[in-house]
Amino acid sequence: MPKGKKRMRGKPVYHDELKQRLNLTVTPTGARGLEEIAQELGLKSKSELVDQIGRRIFLVSPNPAVKQNTEESVDKAD
């Protein structure tokens, strides 16, 4: 059984383009949540999850059961 595709420097593995470095800053809770979501979806990493969201393979929508407490919602209340 093959282990998977071998990574070669400068050659795309899963898509027709090379990956680009992106630095995201999230809370520890957010990082754990991304890891859990990636695992639940059968993805290998948080990076793959973010990539697939960016490719619109996965759509993101607010969870009505979770209270949204963001600076935007505070600004709108003023």
mmCIF file of the N, C-alpha and C atoms, coordinates in Angstrom:
data_MODEL
# 
_entry.id   MODEL 
# 
loop_
_atom_site.group_PDB 
_atom_site.id 
_atom_site.type_symbol 
_atom_site.label_atom_id 
_atom_site.label_alt_id 
_atom_site.label_comp_id 
_atom_site.label_asym_id 
_atom_site.label_entity_id 
_atom_site.label_seq_id 
_atom_site.pdbx_PDB_ins_code 
_atom_site.Cartn_x 
_atom_site.Cartn_y 
_atom_site.Cartn_z 
_atom_site.occupancy 
_atom_site.B_iso_or_equiv 
_atom_site.pdbx_formal_charge 
_atom_site.auth_seq_id 
_atom_site.auth_comp_id 
_atom_site.auth_asym_id 
_atom_site.auth_atom_id 
_atom_site.pdbx_PDB_model_num 
ATOM 1   N N  . MET A 1 1  ? 0.857   -1.182 0.000  1.00 0.00 ? 1  MET A N  1 
ATOM 2   C CA . MET A 1 1  ? 0.000   0.000  0.000  1.00 0.00 ? 1  MET A CA 1 
ATOM 3   C C  . MET A 1 1  ? 0.899   1.240  0.000  1.00 0.00 ? 1  MET A C  1 
ATOM 4   N N  . PRO A 1 2  ? 0.686   2.183  -0.912 1.00 0.00 ? 2  PRO A N  1 
ATOM 5   C CA . PRO A 1 2  ? 1.526   3.386  -0.958 1.00 0.00 ? 2  PRO A CA 1 
ATOM 6   C C  . PRO A 1 2  ? 1.299   4.270  0.261  1.00 0.00 ? 2  PRO A C  1 
ATOM 7   N N  . LYS A 1 3  ? 2.382   4.890  0.717  1.00 0.00 ? 3  LYS A N  1 
ATOM 8   C CA . LYS A 1 3  ? 2.307   5.773  1.882  1.00 0.00 ? 3  LYS A CA 1 
ATOM 9   C C  . LYS A 1 3  ? 1.679   7.105  1.544  1.00 0.00 ? 3  LYS A C  1 
ATOM 10  N N  . GLY A 1 4  ? 1.750   7.527  0.300  1.00 0.00 ? 4  GLY A N  1 
ATOM 11  C CA . GLY A 1 4  ? 1.238   8.831  -0.104 1.00 0.00 ? 4  GLY A CA 1 
ATOM 12  C C  . GLY A 1 4  ? 2.189   9.464  -1.092 1.00 0.00 ? 4  GLY A C  1 
ATOM 13  N N  . LYS A 1 5  ? 1.908   10.678 -1.443 1.00 0.00 ? 5  LYS A N  1 
ATOM 14  C CA . LYS A 1 5  ? 2.744   11.376 -2.413 1.00 0.00 ? 5  LYS A CA 1 
ATOM 15  C C  . LYS A 1 5  ? 4.014   11.890 -1.745 1.00 0.00 ? 5  LYS A C  1 
ATOM 16  N N  . LYS A 1 6  ? 5.131   11.742 -2.441 1.00 0.00 ? 6  LYS A N  1 
ATOM 17  C CA . LYS A 1 6  ? 6.406   12.225 -1.917 1.00 0.00 ? 6  LYS A CA 1 
ATOM 18  C C  . LYS A 1 6  ? 6.552   13.705 -2.238 1.00 0.00 ? 6  LYS A C  1 
ATOM 19  N N  . ARG A 1 7  ? 6.950   14.469 -1.269 1.00 0.00 ? 7  ARG A N  1 
ATOM 20  C CA . ARG A 1 7  ? 7.136   15.916 -1.424 1.00 0.00 ? 7  ARG A CA 1 
ATOM 21  C C  . ARG A 1 7  ? 8.492   16.179 -2.032 1.00 0.00 ? 7  ARG A C  1 
ATOM 22  N N  . MET A 1 8  ? 8.506   16.935 -3.143 1.00 0.00 ? 8  MET A N  1 
ATOM 23  C CA . MET A 1 8  ? 9.755   17.358 -3.763 1.00 0.00 ? 8  MET A CA 1 
ATOM 24  C C  . MET A 1 8  ? 9.787   18.876 -3.758 1.00 0.00 ? 8  MET A C  1 
ATOM 25  N N  . ARG A 1 9  ? 10.920  19.433 -3.342 1.00 0.00 ? 9  ARG A N  1 
ATOM 26  C CA . ARG A 1 9  ? 11.059  20.884 -3.231 1.00 0.00 ? 9  ARG A CA 1 
ATOM 27  C C  . ARG A 1 9  ? 10.688  21.565 -4.547 1.00 0.00 ? 9  ARG A C  1 
ATOM 28  N N  . GLY A 1 10 ? 9.797   22.576 -4.447 1.00 0.00 ? 10 GLY A N  1 
ATOM 29  C CA . GLY A 1 10 ? 9.419   23.354 -5.625 1.00 0.00 ? 10 GLY A CA 1 
ATOM 30  C C  . GLY A 1 10 ? 8.355   22.706 -6.489 1.00 0.00 ? 10 GLY A C  1 
ATOM 31  N N  . LYS A 1 11 ? 7.829   21.551 -6.071 1.00 0.00 ? 11 LYS A N  1 
ATOM 32  C CA . LYS A 1 11 ? 6.801   20.858 -6.847 1.00 0.00 ? 11 LYS A CA 1 
ATOM 33  C C  . LYS A 1 11 ? 5.535   20.745 -6.006 1.00 0.00 ? 11 LYS A C  1 
ATOM 34  N N  . PRO A 1 12 ? 4.385   21.155 -6.560 1.00 0.00 ? 12 PRO A N  1 
ATOM 35  C CA . PRO A 1 12 ? 3.130   21.011 -5.818 1.00 0.00 ? 12 PRO A CA 1 
ATOM 36  C C  . PRO A 1 12 ? 2.810   19.535 -5.587 1.00 0.00 ? 12 PRO A C  1 
ATOM 37  N N  . VAL A 1 13 ? 2.183   19.231 -4.449 1.00 0.00 ? 13 VAL A N  1 
ATOM 38  C CA . VAL A 1 13 ? 1.833   17.850 -4.139 1.00 0.00 ? 13 VAL A CA 1 
ATOM 39  C C  . VAL A 1 13 ? 0.352   17.599 -4.374 1.00 0.00 ? 13 VAL A C  1 
ATOM 40  N N  . TYR A 1 14 ? -0.522  18.394 -3.782 1.00 0.00 ? 14 TYR A N  1 
ATOM 41  C CA . TYR A 1 14 ? -1.946  18.117 -3.844 1.00 0.00 ? 14 TYR A CA 1 
ATOM 42  C C  . TYR A 1 14 ? -2.723  19.049 -4.764 1.00 0.00 ? 14 TYR A C  1 
ATOM 43  N N  . HIS A 1 15 ? -2.185  20.179 -5.092 1.00 0.00 ? 15 HIS A N  1 
ATOM 44  C CA . HIS A 1 15 ? -2.875  21.140 -5.942 1.00 0.00 ? 15 HIS A CA 1 
ATOM 45  C C  . HIS A 1 15 ? -1.905  21.592 -7.022 1.00 0.00 ? 15 HIS A C  1 
ATOM 46  N N  . ASP A 1 16 ? -2.376  22.376 -7.948 1.00 0.00 ? 16 ASP A N  1 
ATOM 47  C CA . ASP A 1 16 ? -1.538  22.824 -9.065 1.00 0.00 ? 16 ASP A CA 1 
ATOM 48  C C  . ASP A 1 16 ? -0.689  24.037 -8.723 1.00 0.00 ? 16 ASP A C  1 
ATOM 49  N N  . GLU A 1 17 ? -0.505  24.327 -7.453 1.00 0.00 ? 17 GLU A N  1 
ATOM 50  C CA . GLU A 1 17 ? 0.288   25.490 -7.070 1.00 0.00 ? 17 GLU A CA 1 
ATOM 51  C C  . GLU A 1 17 ? 1.059   25.198 -5.791 1.00 0.00 ? 17 GLU A C  1 
ATOM 52  N N  . LEU A 1 18 ? 2.153   25.910 -5.614 1.00 0.00 ? 18 LEU A N  1 
ATOM 53  C CA . LEU A 1 18 ? 2.947   25.771 -4.400 1.00 0.00 ? 18 LEU A CA 1 
ATOM 54  C C  . LEU A 1 18 ? 2.263   26.489 -3.250 1.00 0.00 ? 18 LEU A C  1 
ATOM 55  N N  . LYS A 1 19 ? 2.518   26.025 -2.039 1.00 0.00 ? 19 LYS A N  1 
ATOM 56  C CA . LYS A 1 19 ? 1.962   26.707 -0.870 1.00 0.00 ? 19 LYS A CA 1 
ATOM 57  C C  . LYS A 1 19 ? 2.729   27.992 -0.596 1.00 0.00 ? 19 LYS A C  1 
ATOM 58  N N  . GLN A 1 20 ? 2.027   28.924 0.013  1.00 0.00 ? 20 GLN A N  1 
ATOM 59  C CA . GLN A 1 20 ? 2.598   30.217 0.394  1.00 0.00 ? 20 GLN A CA 1 
ATOM 60  C C  . GLN A 1 20 ? 2.547   30.307 1.911  1.00 0.00 ? 20 GLN A C  1 
ATOM 61  N N  . ARG A 1 21 ? 3.591   30.799 2.532  1.00 0.00 ? 21 ARG A N  1 
ATOM 62  C CA . ARG A 1 21 ? 3.619   30.915 3.990  1.00 0.00 ? 21 ARG A CA 1 
ATOM 63  C C  . ARG A 1 21 ? 2.625   31.984 4.446  1.00 0.00 ? 21 ARG A C  1 
ATOM 64  N N  . LEU A 1 22 ? 1.865   31.673 5.506  1.00 0.00 ? 22 LEU A N  1 
ATOM 65  C CA . LEU A 1 22 ? 0.894   32.589 6.084  1.00 0.00 ? 22 LEU A CA 1 
ATOM 66  C C  . LEU A 1 22 ? 1.005   32.468 7.597  1.00 0.00 ? 22 LEU A C  1 
ATOM 67  N N  . ASN A 1 23 ? 1.121   33.588 8.277  1.00 0.00 ? 23 ASN A N  1 
ATOM 68  C CA . ASN A 1 23 ? 1.246   33.583 9.727  1.00 0.00 ? 23 ASN A CA 1 
ATOM 69  C C  . ASN A 1 23 ? -0.070  34.057 10.326 1.00 0.00 ? 23 ASN A C  1 
ATOM 70  N N  . LEU A 1 24 ? -0.742  33.181 11.063 1.00 0.00 ? 24 LEU A N  1 
ATOM 71  C CA . LEU A 1 24 ? -1.993  33.516 11.747 1.00 0.00 ? 24 LEU A CA 1 
ATOM 72  C C  . LEU A 1 24 ? -1.745  33.528 13.246 1.00 0.00 ? 24 LEU A C  1 
ATOM 73  N N  . THR A 1 25 ? -2.393  34.439 13.932 1.00 0.00 ? 25 THR A N  1 
ATOM 74  C CA . THR A 1 25 ? -2.306  34.487 15.385 1.00 0.00 ? 25 THR A CA 1 
ATOM 75  C C  . THR A 1 25 ? -3.698  34.225 15.946 1.00 0.00 ? 25 THR A C  1 
ATOM 76  N N  . VAL A 1 26 ? -3.822  33.184 16.741 1.00 0.00 ? 26 VAL A N  1 
ATOM 77  C CA . VAL A 1 26 ? -5.101  32.821 17.347 1.00 0.00 ? 26 VAL A CA 1 
ATOM 78  C C  . VAL A 1 26 ? -4.870  32.508 18.822 1.00 0.00 ? 26 VAL A C  1 
ATOM 79  N N  . THR A 1 27 ? -5.947  32.478 19.578 1.00 0.00 ? 27 THR A N  1 
ATOM 80  C CA . THR A 1 27 ? -5.853  32.113 20.989 1.00 0.00 ? 27 THR A CA 1 
ATOM 81  C C  . THR A 1 27 ? -5.579  30.614 21.109 1.00 0.00 ? 27 THR A C  1 
ATOM 82  N N  . PRO A 1 28 ? -5.102  30.158 22.258 1.00 0.00 ? 28 PRO A N  1 
ATOM 83  C CA . PRO A 1 28 ? -4.921  28.717 22.450 1.00 0.00 ? 28 PRO A CA 1 
ATOM 84  C C  . PRO A 1 28 ? -6.226  27.937 22.244 1.00 0.00 ? 28 PRO A C  1 
ATOM 85  N N  . THR A 1 29 ? -7.348  28.515 22.676 1.00 0.00 ? 29 THR A N  1 
ATOM 86  C CA . THR A 1 29 ? -8.640  27.864 22.478 1.00 0.00 ? 29 THR A CA 1 
ATOM 87  C C  . THR A 1 29 ? -8.961  27.755 20.995 1.00 0.00 ? 29 THR A C  1 
ATOM 88  N N  . GLY A 1 30 ? -8.698  28.822 20.254 1.00 0.00 ? 30 GLY A N  1 
ATOM 89  C CA . GLY A 1 30 ? -8.931  28.801 18.811 1.00 0.00 ? 30 GLY A CA 1 
ATOM 90  C C  . GLY A 1 30 ? -8.058  27.776 18.114 1.00 0.00 ? 30 GLY A C  1 
ATOM 91  N N  . ALA A 1 31 ? -6.802  27.670 18.532 1.00 0.00 ? 31 ALA A N  1 
ATOM 92  C CA . ALA A 1 31 ? -5.884  26.695 17.935 1.00 0.00 ? 31 ALA A CA 1 
ATOM 93  C C  . ALA A 1 31 ? -6.358  25.267 18.210 1.00 0.00 ? 31 ALA A C  1 
ATOM 94  N N  . ARG A 1 32 ? -6.793  25.014 19.458 1.00 0.00 ? 32 ARG A N  1 
ATOM 95  C CA . ARG A 1 32 ? -7.312  23.677 19.789 1.00 0.00 ? 32 ARG A CA 1 
ATOM 96  C C  . ARG A 1 32 ? -8.567  23.381 18.979 1.00 0.00 ? 32 ARG A C  1 
ATOM 97  N N  . GLY A 1 33 ? -9.426  24.384 18.836 1.00 0.00 ? 33 GLY A N  1 
ATOM 98  C CA . GLY A 1 33 ? -10.652 24.204 18.057 1.00 0.00 ? 33 GLY A CA 1 
ATOM 99  C C  . GLY A 1 33 ? -10.357 23.892 16.601 1.00 0.00 ? 33 GLY A C  1 
ATOM 100 N N  . LEU A 1 34 ? -9.389  24.595 16.011 1.00 0.00 ? 34 LEU A N  1 
ATOM 101 C CA . LEU A 1 34 ? -9.008  24.313 14.621 1.00 0.00 ? 34 LEU A CA 1 
ATOM 102 C C  . LEU A 1 34 ? -8.463  22.897 14.486 1.00 0.00 ? 34 LEU A C  1 
ATOM 103 N N  . GLU A 1 35 ? -7.649  22.478 15.446 1.00 0.00 ? 35 GLU A N  1 
ATOM 104 C CA . GLU A 1 35 ? -7.091  21.120 15.419 1.00 0.00 ? 35 GLU A CA 1 
ATOM 105 C C  . GLU A 1 35 ? -8.207  20.081 15.506 1.00 0.00 ? 35 GLU A C  1 
ATOM 106 N N  . GLU A 1 36 ? -9.179  20.303 16.403 1.00 0.00 ? 36 GLU A N  1 
ATOM 107 C CA . GLU A 1 36 ? -10.297 19.368 16.559 1.00 0.00 ? 36 GLU A CA 1 
ATOM 108 C C  . GLU A 1 36 ? -11.134 19.300 15.291 1.00 0.00 ? 36 GLU A C  1 
ATOM 109 N N  . ILE A 1 37 ? -11.427 20.450 14.696 1.00 0.00 ? 37 ILE A N  1 
ATOM 110 C CA . ILE A 1 37 ? -12.218 20.478 13.460 1.00 0.00 ? 37 ILE A CA 1 
ATOM 111 C C  . ILE A 1 37 ? -11.476 19.744 12.348 1.00 0.00 ? 37 ILE A C  1 
ATOM 112 N N  . ALA A 1 38 ? -10.180 19.995 12.219 1.00 0.00 ? 38 ALA A N  1 
ATOM 113 C CA . ALA A 1 38 ? -9.383  19.323 11.185 1.00 0.00 ? 38 ALA A CA 1 
ATOM 114 C C  . ALA A 1 38 ? -9.445  17.805 11.374 1.00 0.00 ? 38 ALA A C  1 
ATOM 115 N N  . GLN A 1 39 ? -9.288  17.339 12.607 1.00 0.00 ? 39 GLN A N  1 
ATOM 116 C CA . GLN A 1 39 ? -9.347  15.899 12.877 1.00 0.00 ? 39 GLN A CA 1 
ATOM 117 C C  . GLN A 1 39 ? -10.727 15.341 12.560 1.00 0.00 ? 39 GLN A C  1 
ATOM 118 N N  . GLU A 1 40 ? -11.789 16.049 12.969 1.00 0.00 ? 40 GLU A N  1 
ATOM 119 C CA . GLU A 1 40 ? -13.155 15.594 12.706 1.00 0.00 ? 40 GLU A CA 1 
ATOM 120 C C  . GLU A 1 40 ? -13.434 15.471 11.215 1.00 0.00 ? 40 GLU A C  1 
ATOM 121 N N  . LEU A 1 41 ? -12.816 16.337 10.416 1.00 0.00 ? 41 LEU A N  1 
ATOM 122 C CA . LEU A 1 41 ? -13.023 16.325 8.968  1.00 0.00 ? 41 LEU A CA 1 
ATOM 123 C C  . LEU A 1 41 ? -12.044 15.400 8.248  1.00 0.00 ? 41 LEU A C  1 
ATOM 124 N N  . GLY A 1 42 ? -11.178 14.743 9.005  1.00 0.00 ? 42 GLY A N  1 
ATOM 125 C CA . GLY A 1 42 ? -10.221 13.822 8.412  1.00 0.00 ? 42 GLY A CA 1 
ATOM 126 C C  . GLY A 1 42 ? -9.059  14.505 7.712  1.00 0.00 ? 42 GLY A C  1 
ATOM 127 N N  . LEU A 1 43 ? -8.772  15.739 8.113  1.00 0.00 ? 43 LEU A N  1 
ATOM 128 C CA . LEU A 1 43 ? -7.663  16.481 7.522  1.00 0.00 ? 43 LEU A CA 1 
ATOM 129 C C  . LEU A 1 43 ? -6.397  16.235 8.332  1.00 0.00 ? 43 LEU A C  1 
ATOM 130 N N  . LYS A 1 44 ? -5.246  16.471 7.708  1.00 0.00 ? 44 LYS A N  1 
ATOM 131 C CA . LYS A 1 44 ? -3.969  16.190 8.358  1.00 0.00 ? 44 LYS A CA 1 
ATOM 132 C C  . LYS A 1 44 ? -3.499  17.294 9.283  1.00 0.00 ? 44 LYS A C  1 
ATOM 133 N N  . SER A 1 45 ? -4.010  18.530 9.084  1.00 0.00 ? 45 SER A N  1 
ATOM 134 C CA . SER A 1 45 ? -3.470  19.641 9.871  1.00 0.00 ? 45 SER A CA 1 
ATOM 135 C C  . SER A 1 45 ? -4.426  20.828 9.876  1.00 0.00 ? 45 SER A C  1 
ATOM 136 N N  . LYS A 1 46 ? -4.142  21.763 10.784 1.00 0.00 ? 46 LYS A N  1 
ATOM 137 C CA . LYS A 1 46 ? -4.875  23.032 10.802 1.00 0.00 ? 46 LYS A CA 1 
ATOM 138 C C  . LYS A 1 46 ? -4.624  23.788 9.510  1.00 0.00 ? 46 LYS A C  1 
ATOM 139 N N  . SER A 1 47 ? -3.409  23.684 9.002  1.00 0.00 ? 47 SER A N  1 
ATOM 140 C CA . SER A 1 47 ? -3.043  24.363 7.759  1.00 0.00 ? 47 SER A CA 1 
ATOM 141 C C  . SER A 1 47 ? -3.912  23.883 6.596  1.00 0.00 ? 47 SER A C  1 
ATOM 142 N N  . GLU A 1 48 ? -4.134  22.575 6.527  1.00 0.00 ? 48 GLU A N  1 
ATOM 143 C CA . GLU A 1 48 ? -4.982  22.026 5.466  1.00 0.00 ? 48 GLU A CA 1 
ATOM 144 C C  . GLU A 1 48 ? -6.418  22.515 5.627  1.00 0.00 ? 48 GLU A C  1 
ATOM 145 N N  . LEU A 1 49 ? -6.892  22.626 6.870  1.00 0.00 ? 49 LEU A N  1 
ATOM 146 C CA . LEU A 1 49 ? -8.234  23.153 7.119  1.00 0.00 ? 49 LEU A CA 1 
ATOM 147 C C  . LEU A 1 49 ? -8.355  24.582 6.613  1.00 0.00 ? 49 LEU A C  1 
ATOM 148 N N  . VAL A 1 50 ? -7.395  25.428 6.974  1.00 0.00 ? 50 VAL A N  1 
ATOM 149 C CA . VAL A 1 50 ? -7.422  26.829 6.538  1.00 0.00 ? 50 VAL A CA 1 
ATOM 150 C C  . VAL A 1 50 ? -7.355  26.903 5.016  1.00 0.00 ? 50 VAL A C  1 
ATOM 151 N N  . ASP A 1 51 ? -6.515  26.068 4.389  1.00 0.00 ? 51 ASP A N  1 
ATOM 152 C CA . ASP A 1 51 ? -6.396  26.063 2.931  1.00 0.00 ? 51 ASP A CA 1 
ATOM 153 C C  . ASP A 1 51 ? -7.730  25.700 2.282  1.00 0.00 ? 51 ASP A C  1 
ATOM 154 N N  . GLN A 1 52 ? -8.411  24.696 2.818  1.00 0.00 ? 52 GLN A N  1 
ATOM 155 C CA . GLN A 1 52 ? -9.675  24.271 2.219  1.00 0.00 ? 52 GLN A CA 1 
ATOM 156 C C  . GLN A 1 52 ? -10.785 25.284 2.462  1.00 0.00 ? 52 GLN A C  1 
ATOM 157 N N  . ILE A 1 53 ? -10.741 26.008 3.567  1.00 0.00 ? 53 ILE A N  1 
ATOM 158 C CA . ILE A 1 53 ? -11.688 27.109 3.771  1.00 0.00 ? 53 ILE A CA 1 
ATOM 159 C C  . ILE A 1 53 ? -11.422 28.182 2.725  1.00 0.00 ? 53 ILE A C  1 
ATOM 160 N N  . GLY A 1 54 ? -10.161 28.513 2.510  1.00 0.00 ? 54 GLY A N  1 
ATOM 161 C CA . GLY A 1 54 ? -9.801  29.512 1.512  1.00 0.00 ? 54 GLY A CA 1 
ATOM 162 C C  . GLY A 1 54 ? -10.182 29.105 0.099  1.00 0.00 ? 54 GLY A C  1 
ATOM 163 N N  . ARG A 1 55 ? -10.154 27.817 -0.192 1.00 0.00 ? 55 ARG A N  1 
ATOM 164 C CA . ARG A 1 55 ? -10.551 27.313 -1.505 1.00 0.00 ? 55 ARG A CA 1 
ATOM 165 C C  . ARG A 1 55 ? -12.069 27.161 -1.614 1.00 0.00 ? 55 ARG A C  1 
ATOM 166 N N  . ARG A 1 56 ? -12.759 27.451 -0.541 1.00 0.00 ? 56 ARG A N  1 
ATOM 167 C CA . ARG A 1 56 ? -14.217 27.342 -0.446 1.00 0.00 ? 56 ARG A CA 1 
ATOM 168 C C  . ARG A 1 56 ? -14.710 25.904 -0.598 1.00 0.00 ? 56 ARG A C  1 
ATOM 169 N N  . ILE A 1 57 ? -13.855 24.959 -0.220 1.00 0.00 ? 57 ILE A N  1 
ATOM 170 C CA . ILE A 1 57 ? -14.267 23.559 -0.162 1.00 0.00 ? 57 ILE A CA 1 
ATOM 171 C C  . ILE A 1 57 ? -15.143 23.371 1.071  1.00 0.00 ? 57 ILE A C  1 
ATOM 172 N N  . PHE A 1 58 ? -14.753 24.032 2.172  1.00 0.00 ? 58 PHE A N  1 
ATOM 173 C CA . PHE A 1 58 ? -15.560 24.069 3.387  1.00 0.00 ? 58 PHE A CA 1 
ATOM 174 C C  . PHE A 1 58 ? -16.076 25.484 3.564  1.00 0.00 ? 58 PHE A C  1 
ATOM 175 N N  . LEU A 1 59 ? -17.357 25.603 3.857  1.00 0.00 ? 59 LEU A N  1 
ATOM 176 C CA . LEU A 1 59 ? -17.950 26.913 4.107  1.00 0.00 ? 59 LEU A CA 1 
ATOM 177 C C  . LEU A 1 59 ? -18.035 27.130 5.612  1.00 0.00 ? 59 LEU A C  1 
ATOM 178 N N  . VAL A 1 60 ? -17.867 28.358 6.029  1.00 0.00 ? 60 VAL A N  1 
ATOM 179 C CA . VAL A 1 60 ? -17.883 28.704 7.446  1.00 0.00 ? 60 VAL A CA 1 
ATOM 180 C C  . VAL A 1 60 ? -19.098 29.574 7.712  1.00 0.00 ? 60 VAL A C  1 
ATOM 181 N N  . SER A 1 61 ? -19.842 29.230 8.764  1.00 0.00 ? 61 SER A N  1 
ATOM 182 C CA . SER A 1 61 ? -20.982 30.063 9.153  1.00 0.00 ? 61 SER A CA 1 
ATOM 183 C C  . SER A 1 61 ? -21.049 30.106 10.677 1.00 0.00 ? 61 SER A C  1 
ATOM 184 N N  . PRO A 1 62 ? -21.634 31.165 11.229 1.00 0.00 ? 62 PRO A N  1 
ATOM 185 C CA . PRO A 1 62 ? -21.721 31.276 12.688 1.00 0.00 ? 62 PRO A CA 1 
ATOM 186 C C  . PRO A 1 62 ? -22.573 30.154 13.283 1.00 0.00 ? 62 PRO A C  1 
ATOM 187 N N  . ASN A 1 63 ? -22.219 29.731 14.476 1.00 0.00 ? 63 ASN A N  1 
ATOM 188 C CA . ASN A 1 63 ? -22.996 28.745 15.207 1.00 0.00 ? 63 ASN A CA 1 
ATOM 189 C C  . ASN A 1 63 ? -23.962 29.509 16.105 1.00 0.00 ? 63 ASN A C  1 
ATOM 190 N N  . PRO A 1 64 ? -25.271 29.428 15.850 1.00 0.00 ? 64 PRO A N  1 
ATOM 191 C CA . PRO A 1 64 ? -26.223 30.206 16.653 1.00 0.00 ? 64 PRO A CA 1 
ATOM 192 C C  . PRO A 1 64 ? -26.254 29.794 18.124 1.00 0.00 ? 64 PRO A C  1 
ATOM 193 N N  . ALA A 1 65 ? -25.753 28.610 18.446 1.00 0.00 ? 65 ALA A N  1 
ATOM 194 C CA . ALA A 1 65 ? -25.748 28.148 19.836 1.00 0.00 ? 65 ALA A CA 1 
ATOM 195 C C  . ALA A 1 65 ? -24.611 28.765 20.646 1.00 0.00 ? 65 ALA A C  1 
ATOM 196 N N  . VAL A 1 66 ? -23.667 29.410 19.965 1.00 0.00 ? 66 VAL A N  1 
ATOM 197 C CA . VAL A 1 66 ? -22.522 30.015 20.643 1.00 0.00 ? 66 VAL A CA 1 
ATOM 198 C C  . VAL A 1 66 ? -22.661 31.528 20.590 1.00 0.00 ? 66 VAL A C  1 
ATOM 199 N N  . LYS A 1 67 ? -22.572 32.160 21.765 1.00 0.00 ? 67 LYS A N  1 
ATOM 200 C CA . LYS A 1 67 ? -22.669 33.617 21.815 1.00 0.00 ? 67 LYS A CA 1 
ATOM 201 C C  . LYS A 1 67 ? -21.436 34.216 21.152 1.00 0.00 ? 67 LYS A C  1 
ATOM 202 N N  . GLN A 1 68 ? -21.647 35.092 20.189 1.00 0.00 ? 68 GLN A N  1 
ATOM 203 C CA . GLN A 1 68 ? -20.549 35.747 19.484 1.00 0.00 ? 68 GLN A CA 1 
ATOM 204 C C  . GLN A 1 68 ? -20.125 36.966 20.287 1.00 0.00 ? 68 GLN A C  1 
ATOM 205 N N  . ASN A 1 69 ? -18.903 36.974 20.786 1.00 0.00 ? 69 ASN A N  1 
ATOM 206 C CA . ASN A 1 69 ? -18.392 38.087 21.573 1.00 0.00 ? 69 ASN A CA 1 
ATOM 207 C C  . ASN A 1 69 ? -17.152 38.621 20.874 1.00 0.00 ? 69 ASN A C  1 
ATOM 208 N N  . THR A 1 70 ? -17.379 39.481 19.883 1.00 0.00 ? 70 THR A N  1 
ATOM 209 C CA . THR A 1 70 ? -16.261 40.045 19.128 1.00 0.00 ? 70 THR A CA 1 
ATOM 210 C C  . THR A 1 70 ? -16.249 41.552 19.284 1.00 0.00 ? 70 THR A C  1 
ATOM 211 N N  . GLU A 1 71 ? -15.140 42.163 18.926 1.00 0.00 ? 71 GLU A N  1 
ATOM 212 C CA . GLU A 1 71 ? -15.044 43.620 18.988 1.00 0.00 ? 71 GLU A CA 1 
ATOM 213 C C  . GLU A 1 71 ? -16.040 44.268 18.043 1.00 0.00 ? 71 GLU A C  1 
ATOM 214 N N  . GLU A 1 72 ? -16.305 43.630 16.895 1.00 0.00 ? 72 GLU A N  1 
ATOM 215 C CA . GLU A 1 72 ? -17.264 44.179 15.942 1.00 0.00 ? 72 GLU A CA 1 
ATOM 216 C C  . GLU A 1 72 ? -18.647 44.286 16.565 1.00 0.00 ? 72 GLU A C  1 
ATOM 217 N N  . SER A 1 73 ? -19.068 43.226 17.291 1.00 0.00 ? 73 SER A N  1 
ATOM 218 C CA . SER A 1 73 ? -20.398 43.268 17.881 1.00 0.00 ? 73 SER A CA 1 
ATOM 219 C C  . SER A 1 73 ? -20.461 44.325 18.977 1.00 0.00 ? 73 SER A C  1 
ATOM 220 N N  . VAL A 1 74 ? -19.364 44.556 19.690 1.00 0.00 ? 74 VAL A N  1 
ATOM 221 C CA . VAL A 1 74 ? -19.320 45.599 20.715 1.00 0.00 ? 74 VAL A CA 1 
ATOM 222 C C  . VAL A 1 74 ? -19.410 46.968 20.047 1.00 0.00 ? 74 VAL A C  1 
ATOM 223 N N  . ASP A 1 75 ? -18.666 47.167 18.946 1.00 0.00 ? 75 ASP A N  1 
ATOM 224 C CA . ASP A 1 75 ? -18.702 48.441 18.230 1.00 0.00 ? 75 ASP A CA 1 
ATOM 225 C C  . ASP A 1 75 ? -20.092 48.748 17.700 1.00 0.00 ? 75 ASP A C  1 
ATOM 226 N N  . LYS A 1 76 ? -20.800 47.736 17.231 1.00 0.00 ? 76 LYS A N  1 
ATOM 227 C CA . LYS A 1 76 ? -22.131 47.945 16.663 1.00 0.00 ? 76 LYS A CA 1 
ATOM 228 C C  . LYS A 1 76 ? -23.147 48.323 17.734 1.00 0.00 ? 76 LYS A C  1 
ATOM 229 N N  . ALA A 1 77 ? -22.892 47.916 18.972 1.00 0.00 ? 77 ALA A N  1 
ATOM 230 C CA . ALA A 1 77 ? -23.828 48.202 20.053 1.00 0.00 ? 77 ALA A CA 1 
ATOM 231 C C  . ALA A 1 77 ? -23.794 49.666 20.469 1.00 0.00 ? 77 ALA A C  1 
ATOM 232 N N  . ASP A 1 78 ? -22.713 50.371 20.136 1.00 0.00 ? 78 ASP A N  1 
ATOM 233 C CA . ASP A 1 78 ? -22.582 51.776 20.549 1.00 0.00 ? 78 ASP A CA 1 
ATOM 234 C C  . ASP A 1 78 ? -23.544 52.684 19.854 1.00 0.00 ? 78 ASP A C  1 
# 
